[in-house]
Structures are given as C-alpha cells and as structure tokens.
Amino acid sequence: MRLEPPKFLAAAAHQTGDNALHGQELARMLPSMTGHLVGLSEIASMLGVTRQRASQLVRDYDDFPPPVAELAAGRVWDTAAVEAWAKAHPERPPGRRVKEWGQGS
C-alpha cells in the first residue's frame, strides 16, 4: 500500500526557486517516514472492511497489535504488525466475535 503525500507537500514539490528542491525532497521523504504507520482508515483498506469494522476488530481481538502511538489525530499502528495479524486471521466473521463458552456473557 503506497500512501500519497499530503496536498501541501505535493504543492511544495511544484514550487520554483530555492524552495522547490526542499519541497521535492520533503515530498519524497514523507512516504518513507510514515509508510510504516497506519491509522484506522488504512487498516480498513488493508483488510477490505469499513472503518467501523476495523475499529471493532482492533477492539475485539485481544491479539490485535497495540498501537505504536496515540496522537491527537488518533492511534497509529505498525504496518508490518497489522499485515502479520491479518495473515494469522484470514477468516474474520462479520460483526462481533462470539465469545467462547464460559468466557462471560
């Protein structure tokens, strides 16, 4: 999954003059700086589910990887950890997981 740089960086990359090179460098660096991190929207895309369903999966599966950071904009996860979790859980039923017998109500 390739993340596109924000629009302000793309605009900076098209500048002219002394700032143009800096803007282009910044636009190239952003995917390598953040490509290893994903939020709920990216997790939803990776798993082929809605953002709401991704939120349920994060909440309901005890073995879902913990977020690496919690920012004002929300939690972020390590991309490789989420991919590994998805491989280990190829079949995820829709809705909430059914609890095992004897594990509460």
N, C-alpha and C positions, 0 to 999 in steps of 0.2 A: 504494500500500500504506500503510495507516494503522496505526501502532504504538500500542498501548494503553499508558497509563501503568502502572507497577508498582502492585501492590495496596496498598502502603503509602501511595502518593500518592493513590490513589482513596479510601482510608480517611481520609486527611488532609483531602480535599475535603469530607467529610461531617461534619467536626467542627463544634462550636458554639463561640461565644465569639470572643475576639480572634484565636485561631489559625486559625479557619475560613477567613478571607479569604486568609491566607498559603497555606494548603493548597490552596485552589481555584486561586490564581494559579500555584502550582508545578505542579499537575496540568495546567493549560492550557499552560504553558510547555514542559513536557517534550517533547511531540511536535515542536515547532518547534526545540528544541535538539538532538534526536537523530534526527529523521526523515530527515536527510540521510546517516545512517550505517546500515550493515547488517553483520551478522555472517553466519557460515556458514548458520545456520538460516534467516535471512531470504533469503539468496541462493538457498537450496534452494527456498523457497516461490516466489520470483520466477521461477525457471527451471522449476518444476514437476518437480523431481527430489528424490532423497533427500539428506540432509545429507552422507552419504558420497560420493555422486556429485558434489555441489557441491564438496567437498574435492578430488576428483580433477580437476575442471575448473580450479579455482584453481591446482593444482599442475602440470597437464599442458599448459595453454595458455600459451605464452610471452607472448602479448599480453593475458592477463587483467590487469586493472588491479591495481597493487600496493595493499596495504592502506595506509590513511592513518595507522593507529596499531596498535600491538601492546600490548594491555592484559593484565593478569593473567587476565582472563576470556577472552582470545582476540583474534584480529585483527578489525579493522573496516575496511570499505571505504566509499567514497563511493557512495551510491545511484545517482546520475546516471551515474557511470562504469560501474557494473555494468550498468545498463539499456542504455547505449550499446554495451557489449560484447555483450550478449545480442542486440541488433538486428543487429549485424555478424556474428553466428554463429547464424542461425536454425535451422540443422540441425546438431545435435551428436549424433554416433552414441553409443550406449551404450558403456560401458567405456572402456578406454584408447584414445587416438588412435593410429592406425597411423602409424609414422614413415615419412617419405619415403625412397625408395630411396636408399641411400648415406649416410644420416644415422645411422649406428651400427646396433647390433643390435636 
